[in-house]
Amino acid sequence: MRISWGYKIFIGYSLFVIGILFLVYKASNQNFDLVTENYYEAELKYQEVIDQKERVANLSMPPKIQHTINSVSVQLPQEFTGKEVKGEVYLYRASDASKDIRQQFTATDGFYKLQMEKELSGMYEVKLYWQLGGKTFYHESRLFF
């Protein structure tokens, strides 16, 4: 049995349309997490982050960030020992926003330990903000759990 060229064109066109519809369906079911909801406002304020990073660069040393499977410890430079420092540790997981961890802290000895209930795995970006005497500081680094 021989199929005429009209049927072959119809079958080819139908397979193409089915393929495109399948791709549209799969694309509409993808979950895209934004880095921040208000990214435009954050971009306008990025000069503040640059200034905060510059303040960290002028310190005697950058903060030391160490980790285990279920904890992250932050040792601030010597300039902050004996002073009350308020800040925030933000563990940012680029691949899944539901695994982000944000914790406020207050430290007087320049040391803070964040204890988590569950074990972490994968790559996290640690965004560390802290404030002393009206000046804010910002440091970021990557951790692999």
Backbone as CSV, one residue per row, in Angstrom:
resi,resn,N_x,N_y,N_z,CA_x,CA_y,CA_z,C_x,C_y,C_z
1,MET,0.839,-1.170,0.000,0.000,0.000,0.000,0.887,1.237,0.000
2,ARG,0.555,2.126,-0.829,1.328,3.341,-0.983,0.527,4.537,-0.479
3,ILE,1.211,5.405,0.340,0.545,6.593,0.874,0.852,7.767,-0.055
4,SER,-0.167,8.516,-0.397,0.047,9.654,-1.297,0.786,10.770,-0.576
5,TRP,1.361,11.660,-1.348,2.154,12.741,-0.762,1.290,13.689,0.068
6,GLY,0.050,13.811,-0.190,-0.855,14.660,0.600,-0.998,14.155,2.027
7,TYR,-1.111,12.836,2.173,-1.197,12.257,3.518,0.129,12.396,4.265
8,LYS,1.222,12.251,3.529,2.541,12.397,4.165,2.724,13.814,4.705
9,ILE,2.322,14.810,3.944,2.411,16.201,4.413,1.513,16.401,5.630
10,PHE,0.302,15.863,5.595,-0.623,15.993,6.712,-0.059,15.338,7.969
11,ILE,0.508,14.140,7.844,1.093,13.439,8.995,2.280,14.220,9.546
12,GLY,3.156,14.720,8.663,4.311,15.511,9.105,3.890,16.778,9.818
13,TYR,2.923,17.489,9.254,2.428,18.716,9.863,1.767,18.418,11.211
14,SER,1.004,17.347,11.293,0.335,16.974,12.552,1.352,16.633,13.630
15,LEU,2.397,15.884,13.278,3.443,15.561,14.257,4.158,16.825,14.734
16,PHE,4.391,17.765,13.833,5.028,19.026,14.196,4.153,19.811,15.172
17,VAL,2.876,19.912,14.903,1.953,20.643,15.782,1.856,19.968,17.147
18,ILE,1.779,18.648,17.176,1.722,17.915,18.448,3.004,18.155,19.241
19,GLY,4.143,18.134,18.558,5.424,18.394,19.231,5.480,19.790,19.826
20,ILE,5.043,20.798,19.076,5.046,22.170,19.582,4.094,22.311,20.762
21,LEU,2.920,21.727,20.683,1.969,21.788,21.799,2.527,21.109,23.045
22,PHE,3.238,20.007,22.867,3.868,19.327,23.998,4.930,20.222,24.638
23,LEU,5.745,20.889,23.836,6.769,21.790,24.379,6.153,22.986,25.108
24,VAL,5.071,23.515,24.589,4.378,24.620,25.265,3.827,24.141,26.600
25,TYR,3.271,22.959,26.640,2.744,22.404,27.894,3.864,22.235,28.922
26,LYS,4.987,21.657,28.511,6.106,21.439,29.441,6.681,22.770,29.927
27,ALA,6.785,23.749,29.029,7.340,25.046,29.407,6.426,25.786,30.381
28,SER,5.127,25.639,30.227,4.199,26.338,31.124,4.174,25.718,32.518
29,ASN,4.649,24.500,32.676,4.675,23.842,33.985,6.004,24.014,34.710
30,GLN,6.956,24.738,34.123,8.247,24.966,34.775,8.092,25.995,35.884
31,ASN,8.876,25.817,36.973,8.869,26.753,38.088,10.132,27.599,38.014
32,PHE,9.971,28.917,37.913,11.107,29.823,37.852,11.091,30.701,39.093
33,ASP,12.108,30.542,39.944,12.234,31.360,41.142,13.119,32.553,40.829
34,LEU,12.631,33.743,41.143,13.426,34.938,40.954,14.404,35.080,42.109
35,VAL,15.530,35.721,41.849,16.493,35.978,42.907,15.848,36.845,43.977
36,THR,15.127,37.849,43.553,14.374,38.701,44.454,13.108,39.141,43.732
37,GLU,12.058,39.340,44.473,10.789,39.736,43.863,10.870,41.144,43.276
38,ASN,11.533,42.041,43.976,11.652,43.433,43.532,13.048,43.672,42.970
39,TYR,13.377,42.986,41.906,14.742,43.042,41.378,15.100,44.419,40.838
40,TYR,14.147,45.174,40.316,14.456,46.495,39.775,14.863,47.453,40.891
41,GLU,14.121,47.446,41.992,14.470,48.295,43.131,15.808,47.879,43.727
42,ALA,16.055,46.568,43.798,17.322,46.082,44.332,18.485,46.518,43.447
43,GLU,18.284,46.538,42.157,19.335,46.961,41.234,19.659,48.439,41.414
44,LEU,18.634,49.253,41.665,18.864,50.677,41.879,19.647,50.936,43.172
45,LYS,19.473,50.075,44.163,20.163,50.240,45.449,21.490,49.485,45.508
46,TYR,21.958,48.948,44.392,23.161,48.115,44.421,24.416,48.909,44.781
47,GLN,24.420,50.223,44.591,25.577,51.023,44.983,25.837,50.893,46.483
48,GLU,24.773,50.750,47.278,24.945,50.542,48.713,25.689,49.236,48.984
49,VAL,25.383,48.197,48.229,26.065,46.907,48.393,27.538,47.050,48.025
50,ILE,27.831,47.797,46.981,29.226,48.023,46.584,29.974,48.742,47.700
51,ASP,29.348,49.746,48.320,29.977,50.464,49.435,30.187,49.542,50.629
52,GLN,29.221,48.655,50.908,29.349,47.727,52.030,30.478,46.732,51.783
53,LYS,30.624,46.260,50.558,31.729,45.352,50.223,33.072,46.057,50.358
54,GLU,33.120,47.328,50.008,34.355,48.100,50.121,34.759,48.254,51.578
55,ARG,33.773,48.448,52.466,34.074,48.542,53.896,34.682,47.232,54.405
56,VAL,34.177,46.101,53.917,34.724,44.801,54.319,36.153,44.654,53.797
57,ALA,36.409,45.145,52.593,37.760,45.054,52.027,38.759,45.885,52.823
58,ASN,38.316,46.932,53.497,39.205,47.777,54.288,39.442,47.245,55.697
59,LEU,38.781,46.155,56.075,38.990,45.556,57.398,40.312,44.785,57.419
60,SER,40.720,44.382,58.622,41.985,43.643,58.757,41.946,42.305,58.043
61,MET,40.776,41.696,57.993,40.597,40.427,57.282,39.114,40.231,57.013
62,PRO,38.755,39.452,56.004,37.326,39.193,55.779,36.788,38.225,56.832
63,PRO,35.489,38.147,56.997,34.919,37.191,57.948,35.228,35.751,57.525
64,LYS,35.421,34.893,58.513,35.651,33.470,58.235,34.316,32.748,58.361
65,ILE,33.951,32.030,57.322,32.701,31.276,57.328,33.051,29.805,57.192
66,GLN,32.692,29.034,58.217,32.952,27.597,58.213,31.624,26.880,58.349
67,HIS,31.595,25.629,57.892,30.322,24.912,57.927,30.526,23.424,58.159
68,THR,29.464,22.838,58.701,29.325,21.392,58.760,28.032,21.073,58.020
69,ILE,27.580,19.839,58.095,26.382,19.454,57.360,25.146,20.199,57.851
70,ASN,25.067,20.495,59.165,23.867,21.158,59.688,24.153,22.430,60.481
71,SER,25.302,23.070,60.246,25.575,24.341,60.918,26.519,25.199,60.084
72,VAL,26.404,26.490,60.297,27.295,27.467,59.668,27.770,28.402,60.766
73,SER,29.089,28.582,60.872,29.630,29.489,61.874,30.345,30.643,61.179
74,VAL,30.169,31.831,61.768,30.728,33.055,61.211,31.626,33.685,62.267
75,GLN,32.872,33.929,61.904,33.814,34.629,62.771,34.120,35.969,62.120
76,LEU,33.659,37.051,62.754,33.901,38.387,62.236,35.332,38.821,62.542
77,PRO,35.867,39.794,61.828,37.235,40.267,62.088,37.395,40.812,63.507
78,GLN,38.643,41.004,63.919,38.951,41.420,65.291,38.364,42.769,65.655
79,GLU,38.107,43.614,64.683,37.557,44.935,64.963,36.184,44.861,65.644
80,PHE,35.514,43.730,65.546,34.159,43.590,66.067,34.099,42.801,67.374
81,THR,35.227,42.363,67.891,35.252,41.617,69.146,34.962,42.572,70.299
82,GLY,34.058,42.173,71.179,33.688,42.975,72.342,32.665,44.051,72.044
83,LYS,32.169,44.112,70.841,31.160,45.104,70.471,29.894,44.373,70.050
84,GLU,28.751,44.996,70.305,27.482,44.370,69.934,27.214,44.600,68.451
85,VAL,27.178,43.509,67.730,26.991,43.547,66.287,25.651,42.899,65.970
86,LYS,24.853,43.565,65.136,23.587,43.001,64.680,23.719,42.727,63.198
87,GLY,23.162,41.588,62.773,23.278,41.256,61.360,22.314,40.179,60.925
88,GLU,22.596,39.686,59.726,21.746,38.667,59.131,22.606,37.730,58.298
89,VAL,22.344,36.431,58.445,22.960,35.410,57.607,21.878,34.906,56.671
90,TYR,22.179,34.929,55.385,21.209,34.491,54.377,21.872,33.417,53.528
91,LEU,21.385,32.189,53.653,21.869,31.080,52.825,20.952,30.990,51.611
92,TYR,21.484,31.371,50.478,20.702,31.461,49.244,20.981,30.245,48.370
93,ARG,19.948,29.512,48.040,20.055,28.350,47.151,19.479,28.750,45.802
94,ALA,20.332,28.902,44.803,19.906,29.405,43.498,18.939,28.466,42.793
95,SER,19.079,27.180,43.023,18.259,26.224,42.289,16.875,26.010,42.890
96,ASP,16.668,26.389,44.161,15.376,26.137,44.799,15.155,27.147,45.924
97,ALA,14.251,28.080,45.706,14.006,29.139,46.687,13.407,28.604,47.986
98,SER,12.779,27.439,47.954,12.184,26.905,49.182,13.252,26.421,50.168
99,LYS,14.483,26.264,49.727,15.566,25.813,50.603,16.423,26.964,51.125
100,ASP,16.027,28.212,50.852,16.743,29.363,51.385,16.564,29.440,52.890
101,ILE,17.583,29.938,53.579,17.534,30.105,55.034,17.992,31.522,55.351
102,ARG,17.190,32.229,56.150,17.509,33.596,56.542,17.409,33.674,58.061
103,GLN,18.467,34.167,58.727,18.485,34.211,60.186,19.110,35.522,60.665
104,GLN,18.397,36.238,61.541,18.929,37.441,62.179,19.821,37.005,63.338
105,PHE,20.854,37.806,63.649,21.712,37.465,64.783,22.219,38.723,65.467
106,THR,22.600,38.525,66.725,23.288,39.543,67.510,24.475,38.852,68.161
107,ALA,25.650,39.445,68.010,26.863,38.839,68.576,27.678,39.907,69.282
108,THR,28.248,39.556,70.444,29.113,40.489,71.169,30.573,40.076,71.094
109,ASP,30.825,38.812,70.831,32.200,38.339,70.762,32.701,38.177,69.322
110,GLY,31.926,38.627,68.353,32.329,38.526,66.955,32.147,37.146,66.369
111,PHE,31.399,36.283,67.059,31.184,34.920,66.577,29.699,34.602,66.611
112,TYR,29.226,33.930,65.555,27.835,33.496,65.504,27.785,32.123,64.852
113,LYS,26.950,31.237,65.412,26.771,29.898,64.854,25.300,29.679,64.554
114,LEU,25.011,29.377,63.298,23.656,29.085,62.846,23.485,27.578,62.809
115,GLN,22.577,27.072,63.641,22.305,25.641,63.717,21.014,25.347,62.954
116,MET,21.052,24.388,62.029,19.867,24.032,61.253,19.299,22.709,61.734
117,GLU,17.973,22.549,61.585,17.309,21.317,62.004,17.613,20.169,61.043
118,LYS,17.776,20.491,59.779,17.981,19.449,58.775,19.364,19.596,58.150
119,GLU,19.830,18.508,57.569,21.111,18.534,56.889,20.940,19.162,55.518
120,LEU,21.899,19.993,55.155,21.849,20.657,53.857,22.738,19.918,52.868
121,SER,22.398,20.045,51.600,23.248,19.493,50.552,23.165,20.409,49.343
122,GLY,24.234,20.473,48.594,24.266,21.305,47.405,25.034,22.590,47.626
123,MET,24.963,23.476,46.652,25.678,24.744,46.715,24.766,25.848,47.254
124,TYR,25.277,26.571,48.229,24.594,27.721,48.796,25.523,28.926,48.690
125,GLU,24.918,30.081,48.521,25.672,31.325,48.585,25.326,31.973,49.922
126,VAL,26.344,32.245,50.718,26.147,32.871,52.018,26.253,34.376,51.835
127,LYS,25.185,35.070,52.160,25.159,36.528,52.106,25.095,37.012,53.549
128,LEU,26.155,37.654,53.978,26.296,38.062,55.372,26.245,39.583,55.462
129,TYR,25.238,40.086,56.180,25.093,41.508,56.449,25.315,41.723,57.934
130,TRP,26.032,42.756,58.318,26.098,43.112,59.721,26.307,44.616,59.851
131,GLN,25.974,45.130,61.055,25.955,46.564,61.282,26.607,46.872,62.617
132,LEU,27.403,47.947,62.629,28.024,48.425,63.863,28.262,49.924,63.723
133,GLY,27.789,50.674,64.672,28.041,52.114,64.686,27.489,52.850,63.480
134,GLY,26.353,52.438,62.984,25.748,53.116,61.851,26.317,52.713,60.503
135,LYS,27.341,51.875,60.491,27.921,51.403,59.235,27.475,49.971,58.986
136,THR,27.129,49.691,57.761,26.736,48.336,57.395,27.833,47.701,56.548
137,PHE,27.964,46.386,56.694,28.980,45.615,55.994,28.302,44.452,55.291
138,TYR,28.892,44.032,54.180,28.323,42.928,53.403,29.449,42.060,52.869
139,HIS,29.270,40.760,53.056,30.251,39.789,52.553,29.490,38.585,52.019
140,GLU,29.959,38.044,50.901,29.320,36.839,50.377,30.388,35.832,49.969
141,SER,30.027,34.581,50.121,30.908,33.484,49.719,30.041,32.268,49.405
142,ARG,30.637,31.284,48.764,29.901,30.074,48.390,30.312,28.917,49.280
143,LEU,29.316,28.112,49.639,29.545,26.914,50.438,28.962,25.716,49.704
144,PHE,29.664,24.612,49.783,29.179,23.354,49.226,28.954,22.382,50.381
145,PHE,27.730,21.976,50.559,27.383,21.032,51.640,27.342,19.623,51.058
